[in-house]
């Protein structure tokens, strides 16, 4: 994961800078971001059943290899003076289409890694987030310096090398079949059993009731026979589960808005600010590295203690620190030390978010549906990202940089604070029992749910059992 993320973050600086330096057009820079992220979101949304069936290890290394081939073609064709804009957009689209299922596959591997390491899901999710943050810190820092010295094409070449190395690492080091242990009772991995019990454990809470959507996931005549369901049937089961889980659905909707704003900020607003202020691409890397270091520290703290903390207040305080302030500080013309301080606080707040989000998803979604539901959750959350660069580029061209930054900061603040009034946010902590434990592995796999009131694991008699999941 870390190696491919490093390359992706370098590319995230190199591509917009290449377009800005060669065309001077913020709109075209946004168009490149749109060309990558649109297929990323769309392909990722529909490949969940494929990941569940083929296995995340196989999907991960093959898609990274495709991304490497498309990424290396960009600097080669540019060197040959054979890279018109339409071809650049096409190659970037291939990279995005391959990255979608590749990133999904890496996410699906996390719960099994947590089981093998016997660690809480918050800790596993937090450590995965720290790994990504570390790579996201090193990538922009190295990329900004590299691009400032050698130009953007060198950064894109490094991106290709990172994709190839990531593919090799996954293919060689992970055991065959890892991530395929996703069968409900009575089914073979990669098939649908039609059992009702596994679907009922959809909230991950271990309760008999689960969610309404989970309880409705019956695959019918194939029950217990290892009969393989068709693609659209598998896809529909994931969609039905997500539609019935109000917390996951509303979380995804809120993050779709914040990701749209963050995409416009990272792909257009920040590069335009760096160019207009005369700071250059190295400053983009410095700011990303500053926020990344703070996020790594926060992620390590979250990995250690997040499973003991109340999720809801931590979640919204983190978003309060991690959203609007960076928009406002760039619009204000503040000195660089103030900008760095704001990005430091931004990174620290954001470091607490992914461990909470990941743990909620892994707890609430039964293992047989994890690829499908994760794909839909991620695609909904990322739905605004392709439009972020386009909207930001067009807005900057029409209104100028400072008004767009202020409008974006205001929208971010309202999105992350007003949504906290919705009743389903109270379900954030209900996926865990009152002792703070997450569901045990067999329950997350979709195994038989415990009877209501049964003590989850060792503990004194009479310890309260898991709380009922949503939909009761």
VENRAFEN-V334561 format. One record per residue. N is the residue number from 1. RES is the residue in one letter. SS is DSSP state (h for helix, s for strand, l for the rest). PHI is phi in radians with two decimals (* if undefined). BURIAL is I if it has 24 or more other ideal C-beta (glycine too) atoms within 12 Angstrom, else O. Layout:
n->N res->RES ss->SS phi->PHI burial->BURIAL
n->N res->RES ss->SS phi->PHI burial->BURIAL
//
This chain:
n->1 res->X ss->l phi->* burial->I
n->2 res->X ss->h phi->-1.08 burial->I
n->3 res->X ss->h phi->-1.12 burial->I
n->4 res->X ss->h phi->-1.19 burial->I
n->5 res->X ss->h phi->-1.17 burial->I
n->6 res->X ss->h phi->-0.99 burial->I
n->7 res->X ss->h phi->-1.09 burial->I
n->8 res->X ss->h phi->-1.10 burial->I
n->9 res->X ss->h phi->-1.23 burial->I
n->10 res->X ss->h phi->-1.12 burial->I
n->11 res->X ss->h phi->-1.10 burial->I
n->12 res->X ss->h phi->-1.12 burial->I
n->13 res->X ss->h phi->-1.56 burial->I
n->14 res->X ss->h phi->-1.14 burial->I
n->15 res->X ss->h phi->-1.14 burial->I
n->16 res->X ss->h phi->-1.07 burial->I
n->17 res->X ss->h phi->-1.19 burial->I
n->18 res->X ss->h phi->-1.07 burial->I
n->19 res->X ss->h phi->-1.19 burial->I
n->20 res->X ss->h phi->-1.12 burial->I
n->21 res->X ss->h phi->-1.31 burial->I
n->22 res->X ss->h phi->-1.64 burial->O
n->23 res->X ss->h phi->-2.07 burial->O
n->24 res->X ss->l phi->1.21 burial->O
n->25 res->X ss->l phi->-1.89 burial->I
n->26 res->X ss->h phi->-1.18 burial->I
n->27 res->X ss->h phi->-1.12 burial->I
n->28 res->X ss->h phi->-1.19 burial->I
n->29 res->X ss->h phi->-1.09 burial->I
n->30 res->X ss->h phi->-1.15 burial->I
n->31 res->X ss->h phi->-1.14 burial->I
n->32 res->X ss->h phi->-1.13 burial->I
n->33 res->X ss->h phi->-1.09 burial->I
n->34 res->X ss->h phi->-1.08 burial->I
n->35 res->X ss->h phi->-1.13 burial->I
n->36 res->X ss->h phi->-1.45 burial->I
n->37 res->X ss->h phi->-1.44 burial->I
n->38 res->X ss->h phi->-1.10 burial->I
n->39 res->X ss->h phi->-1.14 burial->I
n->40 res->X ss->h phi->-0.99 burial->I
n->41 res->X ss->h phi->-1.19 burial->I
n->42 res->X ss->h phi->-1.16 burial->I
n->43 res->X ss->h phi->-1.17 burial->I
n->44 res->X ss->h phi->-1.08 burial->I
n->45 res->X ss->h phi->-1.08 burial->I
n->46 res->X ss->h phi->-1.80 burial->I
n->47 res->X ss->l phi->-1.77 burial->I
n->48 res->X ss->h phi->-0.96 burial->I
n->49 res->X ss->h phi->-1.04 burial->I
n->50 res->X ss->h phi->-1.15 burial->I
n->51 res->X ss->h phi->-1.13 burial->I
n->52 res->X ss->h phi->-1.10 burial->I
n->53 res->X ss->h phi->-1.51 burial->I
n->54 res->X ss->h phi->-1.38 burial->I
n->55 res->X ss->l phi->1.76 burial->I
n->56 res->X ss->h phi->-1.16 burial->I
n->57 res->X ss->h phi->-1.09 burial->I
n->58 res->X ss->h phi->-1.10 burial->I
n->59 res->X ss->h phi->-1.10 burial->I
n->60 res->X ss->h phi->-1.11 burial->I
n->61 res->X ss->h phi->-1.29 burial->I
n->62 res->X ss->h phi->-1.25 burial->I
n->63 res->X ss->h phi->-1.22 burial->I
n->64 res->X ss->h phi->-1.09 burial->I
n->65 res->X ss->h phi->-1.17 burial->I
n->66 res->X ss->h phi->-1.11 burial->I
n->67 res->X ss->h phi->-1.06 burial->I
n->68 res->X ss->h phi->-1.09 burial->I
n->69 res->X ss->h phi->-1.11 burial->O
n->70 res->X ss->h phi->-1.22 burial->I
n->71 res->X ss->h phi->-1.17 burial->I
n->72 res->X ss->h phi->-1.23 burial->I
n->73 res->X ss->h phi->-1.19 burial->I
n->74 res->X ss->h phi->-1.13 burial->I
n->75 res->X ss->h phi->-1.15 burial->I
n->76 res->X ss->h phi->-1.13 burial->O
n->77 res->X ss->h phi->-1.17 burial->O
n->78 res->X ss->h phi->-1.12 burial->I
n->79 res->X ss->h phi->-1.09 burial->O
n->80 res->X ss->l phi->-1.49 burial->O
n->81 res->X ss->l phi->0.99 burial->O
n->82 res->X ss->l phi->-2.30 burial->O
n->83 res->X ss->l phi->-2.22 burial->I
n->84 res->X ss->l phi->-1.18 burial->O
n->85 res->X ss->h phi->-1.04 burial->O
n->86 res->X ss->h phi->-1.12 burial->O
n->87 res->X ss->h phi->-1.27 burial->O
n->88 res->X ss->h phi->-1.03 burial->I
n->89 res->X ss->h phi->-1.08 burial->I
n->90 res->X ss->h phi->-1.14 burial->O
n->91 res->X ss->h phi->-1.16 burial->I
n->92 res->X ss->h phi->-1.11 burial->I
n->93 res->X ss->h phi->-1.12 burial->I
n->94 res->X ss->h phi->-1.10 burial->I
n->95 res->X ss->h phi->-1.04 burial->I
n->96 res->X ss->h phi->-1.10 burial->I
n->97 res->X ss->h phi->-1.12 burial->I
n->98 res->X ss->h phi->-1.40 burial->I
n->99 res->X ss->h phi->-1.13 burial->I
n->100 res->X ss->h phi->-0.95 burial->I
n->101 res->X ss->h phi->-1.16 burial->I
n->102 res->X ss->h phi->-1.12 burial->I
n->103 res->X ss->h phi->-1.14 burial->I
n->104 res->X ss->h phi->-1.03 burial->I
n->105 res->X ss->h phi->-1.05 burial->I
n->106 res->X ss->h phi->-1.15 burial->I
n->107 res->X ss->h phi->-1.15 burial->I
n->108 res->X ss->h phi->-1.15 burial->I
n->109 res->X ss->h phi->-1.28 burial->I
n->110 res->X ss->h phi->-1.12 burial->I
n->111 res->X ss->h phi->-1.03 burial->I
n->112 res->X ss->h phi->-1.17 burial->I
n->113 res->X ss->h phi->-1.09 burial->I
n->114 res->X ss->h phi->-1.12 burial->I
n->115 res->X ss->h phi->-1.11 burial->I
n->116 res->X ss->h phi->-1.12 burial->O
n->117 res->X ss->h phi->-1.60 burial->O
n->118 res->X ss->l phi->0.94 burial->O
n->119 res->X ss->l phi->-2.12 burial->I
n->120 res->X ss->l phi->-1.08 burial->I
n->121 res->X ss->h phi->-1.10 burial->I
n->122 res->X ss->h phi->-1.03 burial->I
n->123 res->X ss->h phi->-1.21 burial->I
n->124 res->X ss->h phi->-1.10 burial->I
n->125 res->X ss->h phi->-1.10 burial->I
n->126 res->X ss->h phi->-1.15 burial->I
n->127 res->X ss->h phi->-1.17 burial->I
n->128 res->X ss->h phi->-1.10 burial->I
n->129 res->X ss->h phi->-1.13 burial->I
n->130 res->X ss->h phi->-1.10 burial->I
n->131 res->X ss->h phi->-1.04 burial->I
n->132 res->X ss->h phi->-1.14 burial->I
n->133 res->X ss->h phi->-1.13 burial->I
n->134 res->X ss->h phi->-1.07 burial->I
n->135 res->X ss->h phi->-1.14 burial->I
n->136 res->X ss->h phi->-1.22 burial->I
n->137 res->X ss->h phi->-1.42 burial->I
n->138 res->X ss->h phi->-1.16 burial->I
n->139 res->X ss->h phi->-1.05 burial->I
n->140 res->X ss->h phi->-1.10 burial->I
n->141 res->X ss->h phi->-1.10 burial->I
n->142 res->X ss->h phi->-1.19 burial->I
n->143 res->X ss->h phi->-1.13 burial->I
n->144 res->X ss->h phi->-1.07 burial->I
n->145 res->X ss->h phi->-1.17 burial->I
n->146 res->X ss->h phi->-1.10 burial->I
n->147 res->X ss->h phi->-1.18 burial->I
n->148 res->X ss->h phi->-1.09 burial->I
n->149 res->X ss->h phi->-1.58 burial->O
n->150 res->X ss->h phi->-1.97 burial->O
n->151 res->X ss->l phi->1.81 burial->O
n->152 res->X ss->h phi->-1.20 burial->I
n->153 res->X ss->h phi->-1.14 burial->I
n->154 res->X ss->h phi->-1.12 burial->I
n->155 res->X ss->h phi->-1.10 burial->I
n->156 res->X ss->h phi->-1.21 burial->I
n->157 res->X ss->h phi->-1.14 burial->I
n->158 res->X ss->h phi->-1.11 burial->I
n->159 res->X ss->h phi->-0.99 burial->I
n->160 res->X ss->h phi->-1.07 burial->I
n->161 res->X ss->h phi->-1.10 burial->I
n->162 res->X ss->h phi->-1.14 burial->I
n->163 res->X ss->h phi->-1.07 burial->I
n->164 res->X ss->h phi->-1.12 burial->I
n->165 res->X ss->h phi->-1.16 burial->I
n->166 res->X ss->h phi->-1.07 burial->I
n->167 res->X ss->h phi->-1.07 burial->I
n->168 res->X ss->h phi->-1.13 burial->O
n->169 res->X ss->h phi->-1.10 burial->O
n->170 res->X ss->h phi->-1.11 burial->I
n->171 res->X ss->h phi->-1.15 burial->O
n->172 res->X ss->h phi->-1.60 burial->O
n->173 res->X ss->h phi->-1.61 burial->O
n->174 res->X ss->l phi->-1.42 burial->I
n->175 res->X ss->l phi->-1.17 burial->O
n->176 res->X ss->l phi->-1.06 burial->O
n->177 res->X ss->l phi->1.52 burial->O
n->178 res->X ss->l phi->-1.11 burial->I
n->179 res->X ss->l phi->1.55 burial->I
n->180 res->X ss->l phi->-1.62 burial->I
n->181 res->X ss->l phi->-1.35 burial->I
n->182 res->X ss->l phi->-2.09 burial->I
n->183 res->X ss->l phi->-1.66 burial->I
n->184 res->X ss->l phi->-1.27 burial->I
n->185 res->X ss->l phi->-0.95 burial->I
n->186 res->X ss->l phi->1.55 burial->I
n->187 res->X ss->l phi->-2.15 burial->I
n->188 res->X ss->l phi->-1.59 burial->O
n->189 res->X ss->l phi->-0.96 burial->I
n->190 res->X ss->l phi->1.51 burial->I
n->191 res->X ss->l phi->-2.18 burial->I
n->192 res->X ss->l phi->-1.88 burial->I
n->193 res->X ss->l phi->-1.67 burial->I
n->194 res->X ss->l phi->1.39 burial->I
n->195 res->X ss->l phi->-1.29 burial->I
n->196 res->X ss->h phi->-1.45 burial->I
n->197 res->X ss->h phi->-1.14 burial->I
n->198 res->X ss->h phi->-1.11 burial->I
n->199 res->X ss->h phi->-1.19 burial->I
n->200 res->X ss->h phi->-1.16 burial->I
n->201 res->X ss->h phi->-1.42 burial->I
n->202 res->X ss->h phi->-1.03 burial->I
n->203 res->X ss->h phi->-1.36 burial->I
n->204 res->X ss->l phi->1.30 burial->I
n->205 res->X ss->l phi->-1.47 burial->I
n->206 res->X ss->l phi->1.40 burial->I
n->207 res->X ss->l phi->-1.47 burial->I
n->208 res->X ss->l phi->-1.27 burial->I
n->209 res->X ss->l phi->-1.45 burial->I
n->210 res->X ss->l phi->1.14 burial->I
n->211 res->X ss->l phi->-1.72 burial->I
n->212 res->X ss->h phi->-1.12 burial->O
n->213 res->X ss->h phi->-1.19 burial->I
n->214 res->X ss->h phi->-1.10 burial->I
n->215 res->X ss->h phi->-1.18 burial->I
n->216 res->X ss->l phi->-1.63 burial->O
n->217 res->X ss->l phi->-1.53 burial->I
n->218 res->X ss->l phi->-2.02 burial->I
n->219 res->X ss->l phi->-1.69 burial->I
n->220 res->X ss->h phi->1.37 burial->O
n->221 res->X ss->h phi->-1.18 burial->O
n->222 res->X ss->h phi->-1.43 burial->O
n->223 res->X ss->l phi->-1.00 burial->I
n->224 res->X ss->l phi->1.23 burial->O
n->225 res->X ss->l phi->-1.89 burial->O
n->226 res->X ss->l phi->1.21 burial->O
n->227 res->X ss->l phi->-1.37 burial->O
n->228 res->X ss->l phi->-1.44 burial->O
n->229 res->X ss->l phi->-1.38 burial->I
n->230 res->X ss->l phi->-1.30 burial->O
n->231 res->X ss->h phi->-1.02 burial->O
n->232 res->X ss->h phi->-1.18 burial->O
n->233 res->X ss->h phi->-1.17 burial->I
n->234 res->X ss->h phi->-1.13 burial->I
n->235 res->X ss->h phi->-1.07 burial->I
n->236 res->X ss->h phi->-1.10 burial->I
n->237 res->X ss->h phi->-1.14 burial->I
n->238 res->X ss->h phi->-1.12 burial->I
n->239 res->X ss->h phi->-1.13 burial->I
n->240 res->X ss->h phi->-1.11 burial->I
n->241 res->X ss->h phi->-1.12 burial->I
n->242 res->X ss->h phi->-1.11 burial->I
n->243 res->X ss->h phi->-1.06 burial->I
n->244 res->X ss->h phi->-1.54 burial->I
n->245 res->X ss->l phi->-1.73 burial->I
n->246 res->X ss->h phi->-1.15 burial->I
n->247 res->X ss->h phi->-1.16 burial->I
n->248 res->X ss->h phi->-1.06 burial->I
n->249 res->X ss->h phi->-1.16 burial->I
n->250 res->X ss->h phi->-1.29 burial->I
n->251 res->X ss->h phi->-1.02 burial->I
n->252 res->X ss->h phi->-1.11 burial->I
n->253 res->X ss->h phi->-1.13 burial->I
n->254 res->X ss->h phi->-1.11 burial->I
n->255 res->X ss->h phi->-1.22 burial->I
n->256 res->X ss->h phi->-1.04 burial->I
n->257 res->X ss->h phi->-1.23 burial->I
n->258 res->X ss->h phi->-1.15 burial->I
n->259 res->X ss->h phi->-1.19 burial->I
n->260 res->X ss->h phi->-1.02 burial->I
n->261 res->X ss->h phi->-1.16 burial->I
n->262 res->X ss->h phi->-1.16 burial->I
n->263 res->X ss->h phi->-1.12 burial->I
n->264 res->X ss->h phi->-1.06 burial->I
n->265 res->X ss->h phi->-1.13 burial->I
n->266 res->X ss->h phi->-1.30 burial->I
n->267 res->X ss->h phi->-1.58 burial->I
n->268 res->X ss->h phi->-2.24 burial->I
n->269 res->X ss->h phi->-1.12 burial->I
n->270 res->X ss->h phi->-1.15 burial->I
n->271 res->X ss->h phi->-1.06 burial->I
n->272 res->X ss->h phi->-1.13 burial->I
n->273 res->X ss->h phi->-1.04 burial->I
n->274 res->X ss->h phi->-1.10 burial->I
n->275 res->X ss->h phi->-1.26 burial->I
n->276 res->X ss->h phi->-1.23 burial->I
n->277 res->X ss->h phi->-1.44 burial->O
n->278 res->X ss->l phi->1.41 burial->O
n->279 res->X ss->l phi->-1.38 burial->I
n->280 res->X ss->l phi->1.45 burial->I
n->281 res->X ss->h phi->-1.17 burial->I
n->282 res->X ss->h phi->-1.09 burial->I
n->283 res->X ss->h phi->-1.18 burial->I
n->284 res->X ss->h phi->-1.03 burial->I
n->285 res->X ss->h phi->-1.11 burial->I
n->286 res->X ss->h phi->-1.12 burial->I
n->287 res->X ss->h phi->-1.14 burial->I
n->288 res->X ss->h phi->-1.11 burial->I
n->289 res->X ss->h phi->-1.17 burial->I
n->290 res->X ss->h phi->-1.08 burial->I
n->291 res->X ss->h phi->-1.11 burial->I
n->292 res->X ss->h phi->-1.15 burial->I
n->293 res->X ss->h phi->-1.08 burial->I
n->294 res->X ss->h phi->-1.12 burial->I
n->295 res->X ss->h phi->-1.16 burial->I
n->296 res->X ss->h phi->-1.11 burial->I
n->297 res->X ss->h phi->-1.06 burial->I
n->298 res->X ss->h phi->-1.13 burial->I
n->299 res->X ss->h phi->-1.12 burial->I
n->300 res->X ss->h phi->-1.15 burial->I
n->301 res->X ss->h phi->-1.10 burial->I
n->302 res->X ss->h phi->-1.08 burial->I
n->303 res->X ss->h phi->-1.08 burial->I
n->304 res->X ss->h phi->-1.45 burial->O
n->305 res->X ss->h phi->-2.19 burial->O
n->306 res->X ss->h phi->-1.08 burial->I
n->307 res->X ss->h phi->-1.24 burial->I
n->308 res->X ss->h phi->-1.86 burial->O
n->309 res->X ss->l phi->-1.71 burial->I
n->310 res->X ss->l phi->-1.18 burial->O
n->311 res->X ss->h phi->-1.28 burial->I
n->312 res->X ss->h phi->-1.07 burial->I
n->313 res->X ss->h phi->-1.12 burial->O
n->314 res->X ss->h phi->-1.09 burial->I
n->315 res->X ss->h phi->-1.06 burial->I
n->316 res->X ss->h phi->-1.38 burial->I
n->317 res->X ss->h phi->-1.15 burial->I
n->318 res->X ss->h phi->-1.04 burial->I
n->319 res->X ss->h phi->-1.17 burial->I
n->320 res->X ss->h phi->-1.10 burial->I
n->321 res->X ss->h phi->-1.35 burial->I
n->322 res->X ss->h phi->-1.65 burial->I
n->323 res->X ss->l phi->-1.96 burial->I
n->324 res->X ss->h phi->-1.11 burial->I
n->325 res->X ss->h phi->-0.97 burial->I
n->326 res->X ss->h phi->-1.20 burial->I
n->327 res->X ss->h phi->-1.10 burial->I
n->328 res->X ss->h phi->-1.17 burial->I
n->329 res->X ss->h phi->-1.18 burial->I
n->330 res->X ss->h phi->-1.24 burial->I
n->331 res->X ss->h phi->-1.24 burial->I
n->332 res->X ss->h phi->-1.39 burial->O
n->333 res->X ss->l phi->1.25 burial->O
n->334 res->X ss->l phi->-1.14 burial->O
n->335 res->X ss->l phi->-1.12 burial->O
n->336 res->X ss->h phi->-1.08 burial->O
n->337 res->X ss->h phi->-1.15 burial->O
n->338 res->X ss->h phi->-1.21 burial->O
n->339 res->X ss->h phi->-1.04 burial->I
n->340 res->X ss->h phi->-1.10 burial->I
n->341 res->X ss->h phi->-1.12 burial->O
n->342 res->X ss->h phi->-1.13 burial->I
n->343 res->X ss->h phi->-1.17 burial->I
n->344 res->X ss->h phi->-1.14 burial->I
n->345 res->X ss->h phi->-1.12 burial->I
n->346 res->X ss->h phi->-0.98 burial->I
n->347 res->X ss->h phi->-1.13 burial->I
n->348 res->X ss->h phi->-1.11 burial->I
n->349 res->X ss->h phi->-1.12 burial->I
n->350 res->X ss->h phi->-1.21 burial->I
n->351 res->X ss->l phi->-1.13 burial->I
n->352 res->X ss->l phi->-1.56 burial->I
n->353 res->X ss->h phi->-1.39 burial->I
n->354 res->X ss->h phi->-1.11 burial->I
n->355 res->X ss->h phi->-1.02 burial->I
n->356 res->X ss->h phi->-1.21 burial->I
n->357 res->X ss->h phi->-1.07 burial->I
n->358 res->X ss->h phi->-1.13 burial->I
n->359 res->X ss->h phi->-1.13 burial->I
n->360 res->X ss->h phi->-1.05 burial->I
n->361 res->X ss->h phi->-1.14 burial->I
n->362 res->X ss->h phi->-1.17 burial->I
n->363 res->X ss->h phi->-1.28 burial->I
n->364 res->X ss->h phi->-1.50 burial->I
n->365 res->X ss->l phi->-1.78 burial->I
n->366 res->X ss->l phi->-1.13 burial->I
n->367 res->X ss->h phi->-0.97 burial->I
n->368 res->X ss->h phi->-1.09 burial->I
n->369 res->X ss->h phi->-1.81 burial->I
n->370 res->X ss->h phi->-1.08 burial->I
n->371 res->X ss->h phi->-1.10 burial->I
n->372 res->X ss->h phi->-1.15 burial->I
n->373 res->X ss->h phi->-1.22 burial->I
n->374 res->X ss->h phi->-1.06 burial->I
n->375 res->X ss->h phi->-1.10 burial->I
n->376 res->X ss->h phi->-1.22 burial->I
n->377 res->X ss->h phi->-1.06 burial->I
n->378 res->X ss->h phi->-1.13 burial->I
n->379 res->X ss->h phi->-1.18 burial->I
n->380 res->X ss->h phi->-1.16 burial->I
n->381 res->X ss->h phi->-1.14 burial->I
n->382 res->X ss->l phi->-1.71 burial->I
n->383 res->X ss->l phi->-1.06 burial->I
n->384 res->X ss->l phi->-1.46 burial->I
n->385 res->X ss->h phi->-1.08 burial->I
n->386 res->X ss->h phi->-1.04 burial->I
n->387 res->X ss->h phi->-1.47 burial->I
n->388 res->X ss->h phi->-1.01 burial->I
n->389 res->X ss->h phi->-1.16 burial->I
n->390 res->X ss->h phi->-1.09 burial->I
n->391 res->X ss->h phi->-1.14 burial->I
n->392 res->X ss->h phi->-1.12 burial->I
n->393 res->X ss->h phi->-1.09 burial->I
n->394 res->X ss->h phi->-1.15 burial->O
n->395 res->X ss->h phi->-1.19 burial->I
n->396 res->X ss->h phi->-1.11 burial->I
n->397 res->X ss->h phi->-1.08 burial->O
n->398 res->X ss->h phi->-1.48 burial->O
n->399 res->X ss->h phi->-2.07 burial->O
n->400 res->X ss->l phi->1.68 burial->O
n->401 res->X ss->h phi->-1.26 burial->I
n->402 res->X ss->h phi->-1.06 burial->I
n->403 res->X ss->h phi->-1.05 burial->O
n->404 res->X ss->h phi->-1.20 burial->I
n->405 res->X ss->h phi->-1.07 burial->I
n->406 res->X ss->h phi->-1.15 burial->O
n->407 res->X ss->h phi->-1.12 burial->I
n->408 res->X ss->h phi->-1.12 burial->I
n->409 res->X ss->h phi->-1.11 burial->I
n->410 res->X ss->h phi->-1.12 burial->O
n->411 res->X ss->h phi->-1.09 burial->I
n->412 res->X ss->h phi->-1.11 burial->I
n->413 res->X ss->h phi->-1.08 burial->I
n->414 res->X ss->h phi->-1.13 burial->O
n->415 res->X ss->h phi->-1.10 burial->I
n->416 res->X ss->h phi->-1.48 burial->I
n->417 res->X ss->h phi->-1.80 burial->O
n->418 res->X ss->h phi->-1.17 burial->O
n->419 res->X ss->h phi->-1.19 burial->I
n->420 res->X ss->h phi->-1.14 burial->I
n->421 res->X ss->h phi->-1.40 burial->O
n->422 res->X ss->l phi->-1.24 burial->O
n->423 res->X ss->h phi->-1.17 burial->O
n->424 res->X ss->h phi->-1.21 burial->I
n->425 res->X ss->h phi->-1.12 burial->I
n->426 res->X ss->h phi->-1.13 burial->O
n->427 res->X ss->h phi->-1.33 burial->I
n->428 res->X ss->h phi->-0.96 burial->I
n->429 res->X ss->h phi->-1.66 burial->I
n->430 res->X ss->l phi->-1.43 burial->I
n->431 res->X ss->l phi->-1.31 burial->I
n->432 res->X ss->l phi->-1.89 burial->I
n->433 res->X ss->l phi->-1.40 burial->I
n->434 res->X ss->l phi->-1.27 burial->O
n->435 res->X ss->l phi->-1.51 burial->O
n->436 res->X ss->l phi->1.61 burial->I
n->437 res->X ss->l phi->-1.35 burial->I
n->438 res->X ss->l phi->-1.49 burial->I
n->439 res->X ss->l phi->-1.03 burial->I
n->440 res->X ss->l phi->-1.36 burial->I
n->441 res->X ss->h phi->-0.95 burial->I
n->442 res->X ss->h phi->-1.17 burial->I
n->443 res->X ss->h phi->-1.27 burial->I
n->444 res->X ss->h phi->-1.19 burial->I
n->445 res->X ss->l phi->-1.25 burial->I
n->446 res->X ss->l phi->1.74 burial->I
n->447 res->X ss->l phi->-1.29 burial->I
n->448 res->X ss->l phi->-1.04 burial->O
n->449 res->X ss->l phi->-1.26 burial->I
n->450 res->X ss->l phi->-1.28 burial->I
n->451 res->X ss->l phi->-1.18 burial->O
n->452 res->X ss->l phi->-1.06 burial->O
n->453 res->X ss->l phi->1.58 burial->O
n->454 res->X ss->l phi->-1.24 burial->O
n->455 res->X ss->l phi->-1.23 burial->O
n->456 res->X ss->l phi->-1.43 burial->I
n->457 res->X ss->l phi->1.55 burial->O
n->458 res->X ss->l phi->-1.08 burial->O
n->459 res->X ss->l phi->2.89 burial->O
n->460 res->X ss->l phi->-1.15 burial->O
n->461 res->X ss->l phi->-1.06 burial->O
n->462 res->X ss->l phi->1.56 burial->O
n->463 res->X ss->l phi->-1.07 burial->O
n->464 res->X ss->l phi->-1.03 burial->O
n->465 res->X ss->l phi->-1.39 burial->I
n->466 res->X ss->l phi->-1.06 burial->I
n->467 res->X ss->l phi->-1.32 burial->I
n->468 res->X ss->l phi->-1.07 burial->I
n->469 res->X ss->l phi->-1.37 burial->I
n->470 res->X ss->l phi->-1.13 burial->I
n->471 res->X ss->l phi->1.70 burial->I
n->472 res->X ss->l phi->-1.70 burial->O
//
